[in-house]
């Protein structure tokens, strides 16, 4: 008998995610124009982006042990309330006080702190909301939600930006975050009891961190997957500016042609998520499929800029379709595999690895682009990711395969 996915809890979390993501896309679009319009400086805009990454590296390390001891729902609801109030305050500030770069820099750090905690809480509680046996479908829905909303909300935000201005868009984001918090408050989830008798202290925090580190050290499959994802995602983020430079400088290519990449990749991801929702992949076939997709993805990256433009679009469409499939299978397997009482700390470690790799590899690939042809640069990036896949995923295939084939969450 097929497990029912659309329970009350899953409907509530999907509605809340829709409201929160729609607001974040619209608000993020507005803020991306606000700083440049007010300062006229690309460096000032880049500094905002860079400083927003810092909390995603530091704060999860501090918050995750506490989140593994307390109900995560409180972090989720509280984070959205704080986020909503912060955006409402920022919108009102711009209405009555005007733009201040120093003030905006400070509130950007605050919003990034709230966002990092909220993201960690959502990632850690989401597996508890999905009915057991419906993980693949559940992650298909979450994977499809954001790209669909982005296609819908970016044009809408562009029209609203001209019609109502940045402050009203930010206050709208604040209202949607509060709506998400209200919706999440009705979720009923029984989180496993945790030890709350001991007063929380620095020594307790350090012990919790050591416990998670010891778990990851023993779980070579998880560590290999996290390492590979950090490298391949870091490389992809790093060569994004290289693609822009190529389309701006190569004869016969334009920025409009580059923008179509996101359209076809969105279409591919949507179809891939829909496929995962409709077709159940047997556990024994999940690792071979994911490893095949990793090989295909890195090969497509290496070939991308050497192809005629129509085949470039086909390339991105295939990457979107297969990338969504592998991401859904990996997320469902990893979150099911991690012990519930360690999930926040382990997810925090994964997120920190991703952010650190993206920061370092963005600089490294950018420097590489100054030294060699853009096409060669992207090919080298794909080759590095391919080598990482063979070393980290195939080299430890027995441990990685066990994650995809696990039936139940192992005991702590």
C-alpha positions in Angstrom: 0.0 0.0 0.0 1.4 3.4 -1.0 2.2 5.8 1.8 0.1 9.0 1.9 2.3 12.1 1.5 -0.2 14.9 1.7 -0.9 14.8 5.4 -2.0 17.9 7.4 1.6 18.5 8.5 3.0 18.2 5.0 0.4 20.5 3.5 1.2 23.1 6.3 5.0 22.9 5.8 4.5 23.3 2.0 2.2 26.3 2.4 4.7 27.9 4.8 7.6 27.2 2.5 5.7 28.7 -0.4 4.9 31.9 1.5 8.5 32.2 2.9 10.2 31.4 -0.4 8.0 33.8 -2.4 8.8 36.6 0.0 12.5 35.8 0.0 12.7 35.8 -3.8 10.8 39.1 -4.2 12.7 40.8 -1.3 16.1 39.5 -2.5 15.4 40.9 -6.0 14.5 44.3 -4.5 17.6 44.3 -2.3 19.9 43.4 -5.2 18.9 46.7 -6.9 18.7 48.8 -3.7 22.5 48.8 -2.8 23.7 49.5 -6.4 21.1 52.2 -7.0 22.0 53.9 -3.8 25.8 53.6 -3.9 26.6 53.1 -7.6 29.4 50.7 -6.6 29.7 47.1 -7.5 32.3 46.7 -4.7 29.7 47.9 -2.2 27.2 45.3 -3.6 29.8 42.6 -3.5 30.7 43.3 0.1 27.1 42.8 1.1 27.1 39.4 -0.6 30.4 38.4 1.0 29.4 39.4 4.5 26.1 37.5 4.3 28.1 34.3 3.8 29.9 34.6 7.2 27.0 33.6 9.4 26.3 30.5 7.3 29.8 29.3 8.2 29.9 30.3 11.9 26.4 30.4 13.3 25.3 26.8 12.5 28.3 25.5 14.5 27.0 27.4 17.5 23.3 26.8 17.1 23.2 23.1 15.9 24.0 21.4 19.3 21.3 23.4 21.0 18.9 22.6 18.2 19.5 18.9 18.7 18.5 19.3 22.3 15.4 21.5 22.0 12.3 21.2 19.8 13.3 22.4 16.3 9.8 23.6 15.6 10.5 26.5 18.0 13.5 27.5 16.0 11.6 27.3 12.8 8.6 29.4 13.9 10.7 31.8 16.0 13.2 32.3 13.1 10.4 33.2 10.7 8.8 35.6 13.2 12.1 37.4 13.8 12.8 37.4 10.0 9.4 38.9 9.3 9.8 41.6 11.9 13.3 42.5 10.7 12.1 43.0 7.1 9.1 45.0 8.3 11.5 47.2 10.3 13.9 47.6 7.3 11.0 48.6 5.0 9.7 51.2 7.6 13.3 52.5 8.1 13.7 53.1 4.3 10.3 54.9 4.3 11.0 57.3 7.1 14.8 57.5 7.5 16.2 56.8 4.0 19.1 54.5 3.0 22.2 54.1 5.2 24.9 51.8 3.8 26.4 51.1 7.3 22.9 50.4 8.7 22.1 48.1 5.8 25.4 46.3 6.2 24.5 45.7 9.9 21.0 44.5 9.1 22.3 42.2 6.3 24.4 40.4 9.0 21.3 40.1 11.2 19.1 38.7 8.3 21.9 36.3 7.3 22.1 35.1 10.9 18.3 34.5 11.0 18.4 32.9 7.6 21.2 30.4 8.6 19.3 29.3 11.7 16.0 29.0 9.9 17.5 27.0 7.1 19.2 24.6 9.5 15.9 24.2 11.5 13.9 23.5 8.3 16.5 21.0 7.0 16.5 19.1 10.3 12.8 19.0 11.0 11.6 18.3 7.4 12.4 14.6 7.5 10.2 14.3 10.6 7.2 15.8 8.7 7.4 13.6 5.7 5.6 10.3 6.3 7.9 7.3 6.5 8.2 5.7 3.1 7.3 8.9 1.2 10.7 10.6 1.4 11.4 10.5 -2.4 8.0 12.2 -3.1 8.4 14.7 -0.3 11.8 15.9 -1.5 10.5 16.0 -5.0 7.9 18.6 -3.9 10.5 20.7 -2.0 12.9 20.5 -5.0 10.2 21.7 -7.4 8.9 24.5 -5.2 11.7 27.0 -5.3 12.5 27.0 -9.1 8.8 27.3 -9.9 8.4 30.2 -7.5 11.5 31.9 -8.8 10.2 31.9 -12.4 6.9 33.3 -11.2 8.2 35.8 -8.6 11.1 37.4 -10.3 9.0 39.0 -13.1 6.3 39.9 -10.5 9.0 41.5 -8.3 10.4 43.5 -11.2 6.9 45.0 -11.9 6.2 45.6 -8.2 9.6 47.3 -7.8 8.6 50.0 -10.3 5.1 50.2 -9.1 5.4 50.3 -5.3 9.2 50.6 -4.6 11.7 48.7 -2.5 10.3 49.6 1.0 6.8 48.1 0.2 8.4 45.0 -1.3 10.4 44.5 1.9 7.4 44.9 4.1 5.6 42.5 1.9 8.4 40.0 2.5 8.0 40.6 6.2 4.3 39.9 6.0 4.9 36.7 4.1 7.5 35.5 6.7 5.0 36.1 9.5 2.4 34.2 7.5 4.8 31.3 7.2 5.5 31.4 10.9 1.7 31.3 11.7 1.2 28.4 9.3 4.2 26.5 10.9 2.8 27.0 14.4 -0.1 24.6 13.5 2.3 21.7 12.6 2.1 18.8 15.0 5.3 16.9 15.1 6.5 14.6 17.9 10.2 15.2 18.3 12.1 12.6 20.2 12.8 13.4 23.8 16.3 14.7 24.4 18.3 15.2 27.6 17.3 18.5 29.0 18.3 17.9 32.6 21.9 19.1 32.2 22.4 22.8 32.3 23.7 23.9 28.9 27.2 25.3 29.0 30.3 25.7 26.9 31.5 22.3 28.1 28.2 20.7 27.0 28.4 22.5 23.6 31.9 21.2 23.1 30.9 17.7 24.1 28.0 17.9 21.5 30.4 19.0 18.8 32.8 16.2 19.6 30.0 13.7 19.4 29.0 14.9 16.0 32.6 15.0 14.8 33.2 11.4 16.0 30.0 10.3 14.2 31.2 11.9 10.9 34.6 10.4 11.3 33.2 7.0 11.5 30.6 7.6 8.7 33.0 7.7 5.8 30.1 7.5 3.3 28.5 10.7 4.6 31.8 12.5 4.8 32.7 11.5 1.2 29.3 12.7 -0.1 29.5 16.0 1.8 33.1 16.6 0.5 32.1 15.8 -3.1 29.1 18.1 -2.9 31.2 20.9 -1.4 33.7 20.6 -4.3 31.2 20.3 -7.2 28.9 23.1 -5.8 31.9 25.3 -5.1 33.2 24.8 -8.6 29.8 25.5 -10.1 29.4 28.8 -8.1 33.0 29.7 -9.0 32.6 29.3 -12.8 29.3 31.2 -12.9 31.2 34.6 -13.4 33.3 32.8 -16.1 30.2 32.0 -18.1 29.0 35.6 -17.8 32.4 36.8 -19.1 32.3 34.3 -21.9 28.9 35.4 -23.1 29.9 39.1 -22.8 33.1 38.7 -24.8 32.8 35.8 -27.2 31.7 36.8 -30.8 28.1 36.0 -31.5 27.1 35.5 -27.9 24.9 37.9 -25.8 23.7 38.3 -22.2 20.2 37.4 -23.4 21.5 34.1 -24.7 23.0 33.4 -21.3 19.8 34.2 -19.5 18.1 31.4 -21.4 20.3 28.9 -19.6 18.3 29.5 -16.4 15.0 29.0 -18.3 16.0 25.6 -19.8 17.7 24.5 -16.6 14.5 25.4 -14.7 12.4 23.4 -17.1 14.8 20.4 -16.7 14.7 20.6 -12.9 10.9 20.8 -12.9 10.6 17.7 -15.2 13.2 15.9 -13.0 11.3 16.7 -9.8 8.0 15.6 -11.4 9.6 12.4 -12.6 10.8 11.6 -9.0 7.4 12.4 -7.7 5.7 9.9 -10.1 8.4 7.1 -10.3 9.7 5.2 -7.3 13.3 4.2 -7.7 14.2 0.9 -6.0 16.8 1.4 -3.2 19.3 -1.0 -4.9 19.3 1.2 -8.0 19.7 4.6 -6.4 23.4 4.6 -5.9 24.2 3.5 -9.5 21.8 6.1 -10.8 23.2 8.9 -8.7 26.8 8.0 -9.6 25.9 8.0 -13.3 24.3 11.4 -13.0 27.5 12.8 -11.3 29.6 11.5 -14.2 27.1 12.9 -16.7 26.9 16.3 -15.0 30.7 16.8 -14.8 31.1 15.7 -18.4 28.4 18.1 -19.5 30.2 20.9 -17.7 33.5 20.1 -19.4 31.8 20.2 -22.8 29.5 23.1 -22.3 31.4 26.1 -23.9 32.8 24.0 -26.8 29.3 23.2 -28.1 27.2 25.2 -30.6 24.6 27.4 -28.7 21.6 25.2 -29.4 23.4 22.2 -27.9 24.5 24.4 -24.9 20.8 24.8 -24.1 20.2 21.0 -24.5 23.2 20.5 -22.2 21.7 22.7 -19.5 18.3 21.1 -19.9 19.8 17.6 -19.3 21.8 18.9 -16.4 18.6 20.3 -14.8 16.7 17.1 -15.3 19.3 14.7 -14.1 20.6 17.1 -11.4 17.1 17.3 -9.8 16.9 13.5 -9.8 20.2 13.0 -8.0 19.6 15.8 -5.6 16.3 14.4 -4.5 17.6 10.9 -4.1 20.6 12.1 -2.2 18.7 14.4 0.2 16.1 11.7 1.0 18.8 9.1 1.6 21.1 11.3 3.7 18.3 12.8 5.9 16.8 9.3 6.5 20.2 7.9 7.3 21.4 10.5 9.9 20.2 9.8 13.4 17.5 12.2 14.4 19.3 13.4 17.5 22.4 14.3 15.5 20.7 15.7 12.4 21.1 19.4 13.1 24.8 19.1 13.9 25.6 16.9 10.9 23.6 19.2 8.6 25.4 22.2 10.0 28.7 20.5 9.2 27.6 19.9 5.6 26.4 23.5 5.2 29.6 24.9 6.6 31.6 22.7 4.1 29.5 23.9 1.2 29.8 27.6 2.1 33.5 27.4 2.8 34.1 25.6 -0.5 32.0 28.1 -2.4 33.9 31.0 -1.0 37.4 29.6 -1.7 36.7 28.1 -5.1 34.9 31.2 -6.3 38.2 33.1 -5.7 40.3 30.3 -7.1 38.2 29.9 -10.3 38.1 33.7 -10.7 41.9 33.9 -10.6 42.1 30.9 -13.1 39.9 32.9 -15.5 42.5 35.6 -15.6 45.1 33.2 -16.7 43.5 31.0 -19.4 40.8 30.9 -22.0 37.3 30.8 -20.5 36.4 27.6 -22.2 39.5 25.9 -20.9 38.8 27.2 -17.4 35.3 25.7 -17.3 36.6 22.4 -18.7 39.3 22.3 -15.9 36.6 23.0 -13.3 34.5 20.1 -14.6 37.6 17.8 -14.6 38.4 18.7 -11.0 34.9 17.9 -10.0 35.0 14.6 -12.0 38.2 13.6 -10.2 36.7 14.4 -6.9 33.7 12.2 -7.7 35.9 9.2 -8.6 38.0 9.6 -5.5 35.4 10.4 -2.9 32.2 8.7 -4.2 33.5 5.7 -6.2 36.6 5.3 -4.1 34.3 4.8 -1.0 31.4 3.3 -2.9 30.6 0.6 -0.3 30.1 3.2 2.4 28.2 5.6 0.1 26.0 2.8 -1.3 25.0 1.9 2.2 23.5 5.3 2.7 21.2 5.0 -0.4 20.2 1.4 0.5 19.5 2.0 4.2 16.0 1.1 5.2 15.8 2.7 8.6 17.7 5.4 10.6 20.5 3.7 12.4 20.6 3.9 16.2 22.8 6.6 17.7 
